[in-house]
Amino acid sequence: MQATGTARRTVTILATLALASCAGDRLVGLPGGTDAPPPAAQQSAPPMDMAGRWLLSQPGRGQCHMNFVAASATAVNGDIKPEGGCPGRLYMSRKWTFEQGQLVIRSHTSQPLAQLSAGGGGYEGKATSGEPLTLMR
């Protein structure tokens, strides 16, 4: 009778371990599980090729030309070379990134200066100061 009780406990323990290992790939911290975070969403390319000369305008403040540099037509980031006379703090523009469907213009220290969305054959948005901006070819 004692052998039957031991056999039952052994079978129960083995069944429990087998079930736990099946679900371990979905449970963080268990053997066979994963502690890695889910993969990050891939950045999508801008709706238009950013490389080339653009005109940045800020109503009532002025405008300037900027040269956007991109490694390819589908690049999600690159450099900016303003030609001078840009309104507000936008003269500090040095980098651009396309993230979460928006064009972000950044300074040489990677501080955001403006955030724009595609529209009207170019981009429209706001400087970090809240003033409206357009970026057109």
Secondary structure, DSSP 8 states (H G I E B T S, - for coil): -HHHHHHHHHHHHHHHHHHHHHHGGGSTTSTT---S----------SS---EEEEEEETTTEEEEEEEEESSTT-SEEEEEE-S--SGGGGGEEEEEEETTEEEEEETT--EEEEEEEETTEEEEEETTS-EEEEE-
